C-alpha cells in the first residue's frame, strides 16, 4: 500500500470538482433533501468557484493518493481566506474528505497530519474546523485527534440552516 499527497493546481480543476461532488454527496446525501444537496453542490463546487479558491494564495488543496488512485482531498485556509474570523495565528481545515471506498485506511489522519505540518511551517498556534453537529463519525475522529469543541456557527445547505461545531486544536 502506498500513500502519497500532491498539491492541486489549476490543471486539476475538473478532477477536483469530481471528487468534491462525489465525497460531499457520499457524506451528506442521506441526511439532506435532493434539492438542498443540489443547490449546495452547484454553488460550492462549480468550476468558477473552485478556480477562485485555487487562485487564492492563502488557500491550498491537496489530493491523497492510495495505490496511485485519488482517494480524497484536503483544503486549508490561512489568514483572510479562513471562513470565520479566527486571526492570523490560526489555520482552517475547510474540507477534508475521503471517498467511501478508501475509508478506514488512515487517510483522514494522513491529511490531518499534513494540515498540522502546514500550520507549524507557517508558525500557527491553532488549527480549527467546522463539522456538522450530526456527523458523529467525524466528530469522534477529530476528538480522537485532539480537537475540542470551541463554538458553533450556521451552515446553509441550500435553504436549510444547519449547525456546525467549531473544533480547535492548539499546537505546541
C-alpha positions in Angstrom: 0.0 0.0 0.0 1.4 3.4 -1.0 0.0 6.7 0.2 1.1 10.0 -1.4 0.0 13.6 -1.1 0.1 16.0 -4.0 -0.8 19.7 -4.0 -3.6 20.6 -6.5 -3.1 23.2 -9.2 -5.3 24.7 -12.0 -4.7 21.6 -14.2 -6.6 19.6 -11.6 -9.7 21.7 -11.7 -12.1 19.2 -13.3 -10.8 16.3 -11.3 -11.1 18.4 -8.1 -14.7 19.2 -9.0 -15.5 15.5 -9.4 -14.0 14.5 -6.1 -15.7 17.4 -4.3 -19.1 16.3 -5.7 -18.5 12.6 -5.0 -17.3 12.9 -1.5 -19.8 15.6 -0.3 -22.6 13.6 -1.9 -21.5 10.3 -0.3 -21.2 12.0 3.1 -24.4 14.0 3.2 -27.0 12.9 0.7 -28.8 10.5 3.1 -29.5 13.3 5.6 -30.5 16.1 3.2 -33.1 16.7 0.6 -32.0 16.3 -3.1 -33.0 20.0 -3.7 -30.7 21.3 -0.9 -27.9 19.0 -1.9 -28.0 20.1 -5.5 -28.2 23.8 -4.5 -25.2 23.4 -2.3 -23.1 21.3 -4.8 -23.8 23.8 -7.6 -22.9 26.9 -5.6 -19.9 25.4 -3.7 -18.3 23.3 -6.4 -19.0 25.0 -9.7 -15.8 25.4 -11.8 -15.7 29.2 -11.4 -15.9 28.9 -7.6 -13.2 26.2 -7.4 -11.0 28.2 -9.8 -11.4 31.2 -7.5 -10.4 29.1 -4.4 -7.4 27.5 -6.2 -6.2 31.0 -7.2 -6.3 32.3 -3.6 -2.7 32.3 -2.3 -4.0 31.8 1.2 -5.7 28.5 0.3 -4.2 25.2 -0.6 -5.8 22.0 -1.9 -4.1 18.5 -1.7 -5.1 15.1 -3.0 -4.3 12.0 -1.1 -3.5 9.0 -3.3 -3.9 5.4 -2.2 -2.1 3.0 -4.5 -1.9 5.7 -7.2 -5.7 6.5 -7.1 -7.1 9.7 -5.8 -8.7 8.7 -2.5 -9.6 12.1 -1.0 -8.7 15.7 -0.6 -7.9 18.4 1.9 -8.4 22.2 1.7 -6.7 24.5 4.2 -7.1 28.3 4.6 -4.7 30.8 6.1 -5.2 34.5 7.0 -8.2 36.2 5.4 -9.1 33.0 3.4 -10.5 31.5 6.6 -14.3 31.2 6.6 -14.5 32.7 10.1 -12.5 35.5 11.7 -10.0 33.4 13.7 -7.0 35.6 13.5 -3.5 35.3 12.0 -2.4 32.6 14.4 -4.9 30.1 13.1 -5.2 27.7 10.1 -8.5 26.4 9.0 -9.2 23.0 7.7 -12.2 23.9 5.5 -12.6 20.5 3.8 -11.2 17.0 4.5 -12.9 14.2 2.7 -12.1 10.6 1.9 -14.0 8.7 -0.8 -16.1 5.9 0.8 -14.2 3.0 -0.8 -11.0 4.3 0.8 -12.2 4.9 4.3 -10.7 3.0 7.3 -7.1 3.1 5.8 -5.9 6.0 8.0 -6.1 8.5 5.1 -8.0 11.1 7.1 -5.3 11.0 9.7 -2.7 11.4 7.0 -4.4 14.5 5.6 -4.9 15.9 9.1 -1.2 15.5 9.8 -0.5 17.3 6.5 -2.6 20.2 7.8 -0.7 20.2 11.1 2.6 20.3 9.2 1.5 23.3 7.2 0.3 25.1 10.3 3.6 24.5 12.1 5.6 25.6 9.0 3.5 28.8 9.0 4.0 29.3 12.7 0.3 29.0 13.5 -0.8 28.3 17.1 -4.2 26.7 16.4 -5.9 24.6 13.8 -9.7 24.7 13.6 -12.5 23.3 11.5 -16.3 23.3 11.3 -18.1 19.9 11.4 -21.8 19.3 11.1 -23.3 18.6 14.5 -24.9 15.4 13.1 -21.7 14.0 11.6 -20.9 11.8 14.7 -18.1 9.8 12.9 -16.2 12.9 12.0 -16.7 14.5 15.5 -15.4 11.3 17.1 -12.4 11.3 14.7 -11.5 14.9 15.5 -11.8 14.4 19.2 -9.5 11.4 19.0 -7.0 13.6 17.1 -7.0 16.2 19.9 -9.6 18.7 18.8 -12.1 20.2 21.2 -15.4 22.0 20.5 -14.9 25.7 21.0 -18.0 27.1 19.4 -20.6 26.7 16.7 -21.8 28.5 13.6 -24.6 28.4 11.0 -24.0 26.5 7.7 -26.5 26.6 4.9 -27.4 23.5 2.9 -29.5 25.1 0.2 -32.2 26.9 2.1 -31.8 24.9 5.3 -29.8 26.3 8.2 -27.7 23.7 9.9 -25.3 24.0 12.8 -21.6 23.2 12.5 -19.5 22.7 15.6 -16.2 24.6 15.6 -13.5 22.4 16.8 -10.0 23.6 17.6 -6.6 22.0 18.4 -3.9 24.1 20.0 -0.4 23.3 18.7 2.7 23.1 20.9 
